Amino acid sequence: MAVLGPGGTGGLLAALLSRAGHRVVCLAQDGTADTLRRTGIAVRSAQFGAFTASVEADTELREPVDACLIAVKHTALDAALTRIPPAALGDALVVPLLNGVEHPAALRGRYRPDRVAPAVIRVESTRVSPGVIEHGSPFTEIDLAGDGVPRARLDALATVLADAGTAARVVEDETAALWAKMAFLAPFALLTTRYGLPLGEVRTRHREELESLVAETAAVSRACGAPADPASALARYDAFPPAAKSSMQRDAEAGRPLELDAIGGALLRAAGRHGVPVPVTSRLVEELRTAGH
């Protein structure tokens, strides 16, 4: 198994797979690869406990693997993919764990289309430093999909991930899976980042905007062929811990590049293709871009 981007998400999965007895090769920059070879990956987790797992590490994939999990940010994707030459992959599944909905098409243009298996992961996990991961959520849930990917390959990977400790399953509808995450993530990310507030304050002080964003995102999701339930989405926001911050907000606070185009931009492009009006989304994306994001 290969993991491109051993950060908060990729590092956690790499460590869990290694602990379960799998050979894992982490693909990263020179400095990170050197650290992982020396120290392995240390995980601190309420769900999985505290443990350190040994992994292999390199700057580029040099041999065939069963699957390659892609766990980099959208902003780093193009540069990171140079670490995975198509010829080196062999028959491997390419499993992107990215936000947004546009990356599967880009990956299918680069790798075997019938081996690209988009996945959705629900987890809160942070890389504190190279090889040190803090896993904060009491869950690690993965939905595997892949239009055209042999079902047996998806089932085998789901079994491997489940045996390593995650709640992994195969879902039938790739579009529905990707848009289900997008429909939750876009309002959460755009509002918390725009106002610099945790979710608890956003859902009270900016309730009207939240409701409008949820409705707009649901309308775009339905236009793209995925089911959407605005009432359920709002209920999920209301049930979330009030101190919760989006990953986009954390990136803004740390001065890192934002996945604004992969989330807000992709939502606007899908709305444009289907003629769905999204005035609140448009305004928030423009305000974030104007602010230098």
GIBELSUL-V128800 format. One record per run of one state. SS is the DSSP state (~ for helix, > for strand, _ for the rest). FROM is the first residue (numbers start at 1). TO is the last residue. If there is no record, write none. Layout:
SS & FROM & TO
SS & FROM & TO
//
This chain:
_ & 1 & 1
> & 2 & 4
_ & 5 & 7
~ & 8 & 19
_ & 20 & 24
> & 25 & 27
_ & 28 & 29
~ & 30 & 39
_ & 40 & 40
> & 41 & 45
_ & 46 & 48
> & 49 & 53
_ & 54 & 55
> & 56 & 58
_ & 59 & 66
> & 67 & 70
_ & 71 & 73
~ & 74 & 83
_ & 84 & 85
~ & 86 & 89
_ & 90 & 92
> & 93 & 96
_ & 97 & 102
~ & 103 & 110
_ & 111 & 112
~ & 113 & 115
> & 116 & 116
_ & 117 & 118
> & 119 & 122
_ & 123 & 124
> & 125 & 129
_ & 130 & 131
> & 132 & 135
_ & 136 & 140
> & 141 & 144
_ & 145 & 150
~ & 151 & 163
_ & 164 & 166
> & 167 & 170
_ & 171 & 173
~ & 174 & 195
_ & 196 & 198
~ & 199 & 205
_ & 206 & 206
~ & 207 & 223
_ & 224 & 229
~ & 230 & 239
_ & 240 & 246
~ & 247 & 254
_ & 255 & 259
~ & 260 & 274
_ & 275 & 278
~ & 279 & 290
_ & 291 & 293
//
